[in-house]
Amino acid sequence: MDYSIESTPLEKLQCDCLIVGIYENLQLSPSGALLDQLLKGAISQLAARGDTKGKLNEALLINWLPDMTINRVVLVGLGKQDSLTGKQYRTALAAAIKTIRDAQIKSAVCTLAELPVAQYDWRWKTRQIIEVFGDALYQFKQCKSVVENEFKTEQITVLVPDDQMTASQKGLAEGRAIADGVTLAKYLGDLPGNICTPSFLAEQAQSLGKKLSKLSVDILEEDYMQALGMGSFLSVSRGSRQPAKLIIMNYQGGEKNSKPIVLIGKGLTFDAGGISLKQSLGMDEMKYDMCGGASVIAALQAAASLQLPLNIVGLVASSENMPDGDANKPGDILTSMSGKTIEVLNTDAEGRLILCDTLTYAQRFEPEVVIDMATLTGACLVALGRVPSGLLGNDDSLCNDLLAASETSCDSLWRLPLWEEYQELLKSNFADMANIGGKDAGTITAACFLAKFAENFRWAHLDIAGTAWRTGPNKGATGRPVPLLMQYLLNRSSTLAAR
């Protein structure tokens, strides 16, 4: 997809399609009003006769404009004539690009960055155009011999005034990097488990390391992990023919001695549940159990593309969880890298078993903060649905920074408590802890388990079980929480620049 910015006056613009807005009171956006003037009131007449109500999430395609160098117009509903919220703005953008995509329009010029959006500037608004349009134009085609209804849109131009060109160029660059990251995370997530194995994920990371400056990639193999004492991590792959991998991505964009931000992702490329076998209905979606790992790889790609002035380490703990004669059994006791012992009461609670050793490994980087993300618990989907990801952590400042980033990125989070009382649910008669805490507070007890391995640094945990993919007719990976992670990293970069 080709994205660009230009400042050509509307009366001189030549394009296949122009995107303008209209409010519920039928007031047109500035560019819409100017276009209406050039058309001698034709758009106003269409609106007056009820062809559009101006409601949010509504869009009207006008296919013929007399005596114009603009061939078509998409008239996007903006709702009530108030300053839009960030989410409302993204809703309007989504309606616009869906109309363009479905009409198979090859190129379009978007004027919606001119709209007033509460608290946000041209840089943010331009970035959102690229992010939302890129998300809508993603199409998984790699495993199809024939692609039906292939999207035809190839070029999007954002129209901006000359005095906002610098800010919009920054937004364009950020939007491209984030959109490309989301596309990568979605692509990796949507691949089937027989293609996207731990070895495949490692190869994708290594490929990025060769392409991007300041990014190096190392892969820890099972024999090395065994020497490190990662008994918890390695126990998960015992039932699989695919060897586990610990993918280490090291981006050095900051000062040499500055402490890194460590991002950890769960990379279960397929989770059958092990001996505690999952139900067959919907088990195909367990290829998405690696979306946390995919998001880490994608975030490192985006950060390196933007050359952020930060040091970032990405750790992707990758394995399969399968039933086999050598697989973990309920009642088994494992020794983690930290030396703490774990009683396995449910082999389907395997994500925390690979993450706990990865958290211990992260200590060697002397991190400033550690953020892990994982499709960890179905309980998070029950508690929060598919709107926000769950947030838990041991540091209020870090959690508040992530919440602020979630607001700006419109990649929502909701913080859950991590109180000491919940730790009681993880007690075991036979080991230092159990790997599950029973039926109550499943998302919280999973985080409590991880917290035992994050006591030596500032840490936050993102449970993305409800947000990493969509189910049903529109089944597919979402690329979340890549926008959230990138907003957090951009905020950190801005803080450094302000010092």
N, C-alpha and C positions, 0 to 999 in steps of 0.2 A: 504494500500500500504506500502510495506517495502522498505525503502531507506537506503543505507549504503555506506561506503567509503572503498576502499582498494587500496593497492599499489603493488599488485602482478605484476611482470614483464610480459610483453605481451607474451613472448615465453612460460611461464608457466601457462598462464591463461586458465581456463576451463569455458566456458560459452555457453549459448544457442544462444546469439546474441551479437555482438560487434558493437558499433557505432563509425565510424571514418568520417573524412571530406575530401573533395576534392574541389579545387578551379577551376575557369573557365579555367585557363591555364593547367589544369589537374595535377597540383602539389598537392600531397597528404599531409594531416596533418602529424605531426610527428609519431603518432601511426599508421596512415594509411600507411606511407612509410615503417615502420618497419614490419607491417603485409605483405605488398607487397613483401618485401625482403624474409620473411619466406615462402611465396607462390611462390617464384621464378618468380615474375613479373606478376602474374595472374591478379591482380587488374588493373595494368597499361594497360594490354592488353585489358581488358574490356572497360576501359576508352578510349583507343586509337581507338577502333572500333566504338565509338559513343554511347555506352550504357548509358553514362551519360555525360552531358555537364558541370557539376559543377556549374550550376546556383543556386542562392539563392532560397530557397523554393522548391528545387528538391531533391528527395531521391531515391536511387536504392537499392532494397533488393537482396542480393546475397545468394542464398539458399544452395549452396554446396561448401565446401572448402576441398580439398583433403588433407588427412593426417594431420588434425588439430584437436585440442581439442576445437576449437571455431567452433560452428556449422553453424552460419550464420553471415553475415555482412550487416549493413545498411550504405551505402555510401552517405553521406549528402552533397549537394551542398552548397558552402560557398561564391559564387560570385567571384568578383575580388580579387586577392591576395594582399589585404591591411589589415590593422588592422580593424576588424569588429567594427561597432558601437554597442551599447547595444541592440538596436532594431533589427539589423541584426542578432546578435547572438541569440536572442530569436526566430527569424524567422527560423533559422537553427534548433534550438532545437524543434520547433513545427513540422517541416517537419519530423524530426527523429521519434518523438514519435507517430505521425500519422501513419507512415509506420509500426511501431512495433505494435501499437494497431490494425490496420486493418488486419495485418497478424496473429493476435491472438497469438503473442509470449508472453510466460509467464514471462520471465526474460531477462534482458539485462544489459550490461556493457557499460557505456558512457565514452568516452575519450575526449569529446569536451571541457572540462574545460581547456585543455592545449592550446586552441586557444588564440592568442593575441586579446584582446578586448580593444579598446581605453579607457584608464583611469580606468579600472577595474581589480581587483585582483582575486586570486583563491577563496577567500571567497564569493565575489559577484557572480562569475561565477558558483560556486557550488550551491549557493542559487537559481540562475535562473533555473538551471536544475530541481531542485525539484519543483519550482513554475510552470514552463511551463509544465512539465510532469504531475504534479498533476492536473492542469487545464484541460489538454486534456483527462485525464483518469476519470474525473468526469462523472457519469451517473446517471440520476434521475430514480430510479426504484421503489420508495416507493408505487406508486399508480397503478402499473401494476401487473396483475396476471401472465402474461407471458412476459418475457423480451427477445426480439429478438436482436440478435447481441450483446450479453453481452460481455463486454471487459474482456479479460483473463489475461492481464498483472498484475503481482503480486509483482515483485521485480525489483528494479533499483539500480545498483551499479555504483558509480562514481569512476573512476580510477584516482588517484592522486599520485604524487611522494612523497617520505618520507618527504622531506623538506617543503612541503606545507600541511602536514596533519593537523596541528593545525588550520591554516586559513580555510581549507576546512571543518573541523569539526564544526567550528562556522557557516559557511555558510549552512551546513547541518541542524543544529538546527534551524536556522532562517528560512530556506526554509520550513522545516516541519511545523513550527508554522504558517507561512503565508499561506502555501498551505492548512492546516487544517482550517484556518480562512476563506479562500476563499471558500472552500467546504461547510462550515457551512452557509455562506452568500448565496451561490447559492442554497443550499437545502431549506433554509427558504423562499427564493424568489420564487422558483419553486413550492412550495406547493400551493394548491388551497386555495381560501379565505374561504371555508367552513371548512377547517382544521386549517389553519394558521390564527387564530383570535387574537385580542389583548390579550386575556387570554392565548392562546397558546404561544405567544411570551414571555409573562411574565413567564410562566412555564419553557420555555427553558432557560431563563436568570437565574431563580432560581436554575435550575439543575446545571448550570455552577458554581454558587456560592457555591454549596455543594461540587463540585469536586476540585475546584482550591483554593489553599491557598492564603491568602491576598485579596481575592475577596469576597465582601459582596453584597447582592442584597436586595433591598426593592422595594415594589410596592405601589404606591399611587393609591387608589381607588377613584371613582367619588365623594363620600361624602366628603373625605378629600380635594380633589381638589376644590370642591364647597366652603368649608370653607376658602381655600386660596384665593378665588376670581378669579379662572381661568375660567371666563365666556367665553372667546374666545375659549379656548381648548374644553370645554365641549359642546359648541354649535354644534360642528361638529358631535358628537356622538348622538345627540338628535333624528336623523332620523334612528338610528340603534337599533337593539335588543341586540347588543354586547356592553357591557360596556367598556368605555375607560380606559386605564391604562397608568400611567407614571412610566416607569421602571427605577430604579436607580441602577446602577452598580458602586461600589466603590472599586477600586484597590489601595491598599496602599503598594507600593513597594519602595517608596522614604522616605526621612526623614519625621518625624512626622509632622513638622510644615511647610514643603515646600508646596507652592501653587499648586493645581492640574491643569492638562490639562483637560478641559471639552470637551467631544465629544457628540454632540447632533444629533440624527437621527430621521427623519420623518418615522413613522411606520404605515402608512395608509394600513391596511391589505386588504382593497378593497375600491376603489374609483369609485362609480357610477356617481359622480358629484353632488349628492344631487338633489335639485329642478332644478338646471341648468344641467339637465341630459345630460350625454355624448351620442354621437352617438353609436349605437350598434356595428358597425364594429370595431373590435379590443378592445372592452371593456374588454374582458377576460384578456388582458395584464395589466389591472389595479390592478391585484393581486401583481404586482411588485412595487406598490406605497409605499411599506414598505422596499424597498431595503436600504434606508439610515439607518433605524433602524437596519436591519439585519447586516449592515456593522459595526455599533457601537458594537453590541453584539459580532461579530466575532473578531473585533480588541481587545476588552477586553479579550477575550479568548486567543488570540495570545500573548498579552502583559503579561498576567498572566502566560502563559506556559513558556515564556522566562524569567520570573521573572525580568522584566525591573526595573531599580532603579528609578522609577517615581511614582508619585501619579496621577491617572487618574480616572475621573468620567465619566461614560457613562449615558446619559439620552435618553431614547427612548420614544417618544411621540406617543402612539399607539391608533388608533381609526378606525372606519369605517365611510364612508361618503355615506349615502343612502337617497333616497327620502321617505318621510313619512309625515303624517299630523303635526308632531311636529318638522320637520326638519327646519333648517335655510331657510329663504325666502329672495330673493333679496329685498333690502331696509331695512332689519332688522339692528338694531344697537346693538352692543355688547360692554360690558365693560371688558377689559382685566385685568389681574392680576396687571399690572402696573398702572391701573386707566385710561389709555388712551382708548378712545372710537373708535369703528371701524364700518363704514357703509359697510354692505355686499352687493356689487353690483353683485357678481357672486359667487354662493355657491360652484362652482368647483375650486375656488381658496382657498381651505380649508387648504392646507398644512401650509401656513403661519399663519393660525389662531391657529393651535396647536403649532407651533414652537415659536410664539411670547411669549406665556405664559411660555413655557419651557425655553426660553432665560431669561425671568425675574426670573424664579425659580433658574436658574444657578448662579445668583448673590450671593446666600447664601453660596456658596462654596468658595467665594473669589478667583476666578480662575486666574491663570496666563494668560491663553489664552482660548478662546472658539472657537471651530470649529464645524459648523453644516453641515450636508449633507442631501440632499433631492432630490427626483425626482420631482422637483418643477414646472418647466415650459416647455411646449412644444416649447416655443420660443427658448430655449437653443438648442434643437435638430435642429431647423431651422437655427440658427446662426452658430453652430459649428459642426453639424453632430454627428457621433458616435465615433469620435476619441478622442478629449479631453473633460474632464468635465469643466464646467464653474467655475471660481474662482472670487469672489468679497470679499472685506473686508475693514475694517477701519484702518488697521495697515500694513504699507509697509513691515516692518521687518517680521511679521508673514507670509504675502503673499509670500515674497521672499523665506522664509524657505520652504513653501509648494511647490513652483515652483521648487526649488532645489531637493526636495524629489521626485517630479514627474519625473524629468529627470533621477534620479538614479533608480527608481522603474520601469521606462517605463510605468507608469500609468499617462498619459498626462493630463496637465491642461492648460487652457488659461485664462488669467486675463482680465476681463471686467471692465469698469470704474464705479465708484459709485459717480458720481458728484452731487452736490447739486441741479443743474438745474432739474434733474430727479424727485426730491421730489415734484415739482409742480404738477406732473401728479397724485399724490395721494390725492390731496385736495378734501374735501367733504364739501358740504353746510350744512350738518346735524350732522357730527361727527368730531372727531379729524383727521380722515383719512379714505380713502376708502381702500378696500382690493384689488382692482386692479387699474391699471393706464391707461387703454385703450389699443389700438392696438399697440402702439409704444413701443419698448424696453421692452418687457414683462419680460425677465430675469432680467434686471437691475432694473425695478420698483419693482419686487418681492423682490429683495435684499434690495432695498431702504426701503421697508416696514419693513423688519426684522431689518435693521440698527437702526430704531427708538427704538428698544427694546434692543440694544446692545451698547448703548452709554457709559456704565460704565465699559467696559472692552475691551481688545484687541480681535478682532473677525474676523473670516473668514467664508465665506459661499461657499459650493461646490454644484453646481447644476449638478446632475448626471442623469438628465432625458434622455440624449442621450447615456449614457454609462453603466447604471446599468443592462440592459438586451439587448439581441439580439432579433430581430423579424424575421419573415419569416420561411423558412424550418428548420433553426437552432435555433429556438426560445428557449430562456432560459436565466437565470440570469448569469451575468459575474463575480460577486463577487467584482467588483470595487465599491468604491475606497479602499478596504482593503490593497492592496500592497502599495498604496500611504501613507495611515495613518501609516502603520507599518514602512515605511522608515522614515517618519517624527519622529516617536517615537524612532526609533533606532538612528537617528541623534542626537536627544535630549539626549539620554542616553550616546552617545559618547562624547558629549560636557561636560556632568557632569563628566565623567570619566577622561577627560583631565584637569580638574581644579585642 
